Amino acid sequence: MAVPVVDLLNNSDSSSDEDFSDSEVSYSSEDESMEDEPSESEITTATTETETKRSEEEDEFWIKYPCLKIFLNASAAQGLIPEYYVYERAKLIGEEKAKDLNERGKALFLKELEACRDRCEIIASAINAMKSVK
């Protein structure tokens, strides 16, 4: 059986249940001084809800404009734009501008794809030409 610290300080030699019958120990979590303050779980829940809502808004933005996302991610990966700036500020440009940039990003992606195809064709032609020379 555990002995309260108060009894240890008073050098009590006995630790029977009778010694503790007069003392009142409250283990209640309902402290009046804490009623006005939100609990940690309430704060965590509110923060989580806010972050979830913000995340859903960002996800919705990026779902609407996938080519813009790809272009900006590539630019951030190359170090042309800070990554935090892309994710925090891109959604603030407005729907009309985002739609325009998404279309331009899509067109650029198609041009880059064609250029990649052309490079591969040139490399294949060069390899074939090298093979034919003996």
N, C-alpha and C positions, 0 to 999 in steps of 0.2 A: 504494500500500500504506500502511496506517495505521501510525503510529509510536506505541508505548505512551508514556504520560505519563512513566514512569520514565526512558525513554531520552531524552526531551526535557529532563528535569531534569538528567541527567548530561551534556548537551551532546554526545551521540553524533552523529557526522557520517554514519555509515553506517546504512542501514536494510535490510540484507540479511536473508534468512531464516536465515542462520547465526547472527546475533546473538540470535535468539529461540529457538534450538534448546534451550538449557539452561533456559529459564524454563518454569515450569508455570503455566498459567492454567486454572482450572476454571470452566466455564460451567454446571455442574450445578446444578439447582434443588433437589437433595436435600441441604439443609443440616441437619445433625443438631440444631441448636438450634431448628429450626422444626418438628420432627416432632410435637411434642405439641400445637401450635396448629392449629386447623382452617383450611383454606384459605379464601380469600375466596369461591370458588365453592361450597364446602360451606356456608358461612354464608348466602350468598344463596339457595341451594337450600332450606335449612331454613326461612329466613324466608318464602320464597315458598310453601312447603308449608303453613306455619302460617297465612299470610294467606289462602291458597286455601281451607283448611278452614274458617276463620272466615267467609269470604265465602260459602261453600256453606251453612253453618248459617244465616247471616242471610238468604240467598236463600230457603232452605227455609221459614223463618219467614214471610217476606213472601209467599211463594206460598200458604201455608196461609191467610193472613189479608189478602187484597187490599184489602178495604174499610177495614180498620184502617190499612193503609199509605196509602191515598188520603186518609183523614181526617187522619192525622198529618202527611202531606206538606203538605196544604193549611194546616193549623194552623202548621206551621213556616214556610211561605211568607208567611203573614200576620204572622209575628213573635210568635205566641202562645207558641210553644215553641221553644227553641234547636234547630237542625237536628242538631247533633252529639249532643245529648241524646236525640233521637228514635231515631237510628240505633244509639247505643251502649246505651241502656237499655231500649228497647221489648221486645227479645227476652227480657229477664229477668223479665217480668211473669208468666210461666207460661202453660201451654196453656189452662187453664180460663178465666182472666181474659181472655186474648187472644181466645178464641172468643166470649165474651160481648161484648167491645168490638167485635169484627168484625161481629157481628149488629146491634148498636146502630148502628154506623157505616153498615151497609147500609140499615137502616130510615131513618136520617137522610138518606142520599143519595136514597132514594126520595121522601121528603117534600120535599126541596129540588128534586127534579126536577118534582114536582107543582106546587110553588109557582112554579117557572120557567114551566111551561106556563100556569098561571093568569095570571101577569104578561103573557105573550105574548098571551093571549086578550083581556085588558083593553086592551092597547095596540092590538091589531087592531080591537077594538070602537070605541075612541076615534078611531082614524084613519078608520074607516068613517063614524062620526058626523060628523066634521069634513068629510068629502067630500060628505056629503048636504046640508050647510048651504051655501046659496048666497047 
